[in-house]
C-alpha cells in the first residue's frame, strides 16, 4: 500500500508539470527561440502529445514531399502577394491528427489576437507576407515538438521566415485557438485554387465600396461558375468576382 501511494503521488506530480510552467515559457535551441504554453486556449483536453508527430508527418507527406526546398511567399489570405511571379501560399493552413494540429499561420493573423501568451499585438508586430521553404517549416515543426511538446507535454510556436512572420504552431485540435483559425482557413482554401498571379481578397456584397463594384465587363455562363474560370476570363483585369454562381 505504501509503494502504491508513492507511485500515485509521483504520477500526479508529472501530470501537474504543465500547469506549473510559466506562461509563456521561452526556450532557445540551436539559436532559435521557441515559446511553449500550457494555456487552456491551446491545450484543451484531450491533448495527446504523441499525436503531434503524426500531424507533422501528415505535413511532410502533403506538402514537403512535393515542394521541398522551393522558395515560397507565404501570405495572409485576404491580402495581396507582393511578388505575383513567385510561388505563393496563402495562410493559415492546418494539418490535424487525432488530438493535435500543426498550424502554419501568418503571425499577423487577427485570429491570434489575445491568444498568444506574452504578445501585446500581433497586427502591430508582424508582416502579412514572408519568404521561406517547406523544408524550413518542417524542420521548425520537428524542433518545436522536441522543445515544447515532447519535453513538457504542452503546445507552442516558433516564428520563422525572413521577417519572422510565419508562425509554426502545435496545439490541441479541439482548442479555442483551432476554432479561431478554422474561421479564416476557408479563405485559404479559395486562394489555393486560384492561378498563381491572383490573390483572394474576401467575400463582399455586390455594391458596398470600390473595388468590389465590378463593372462594366460581365461574363454570364452556366452555373456553377468557378473562381478559376473567371480568373482565366478576366486575365487582363486587376479584379474579378463570382456573383450568384453564374456571373
Order of alpha helices (4+ residues) and beta strands (2+ residues): alpha-alpha-beta-beta-alpha-beta-beta-beta-beta-alpha-beta-alpha-beta-beta-alpha-alpha
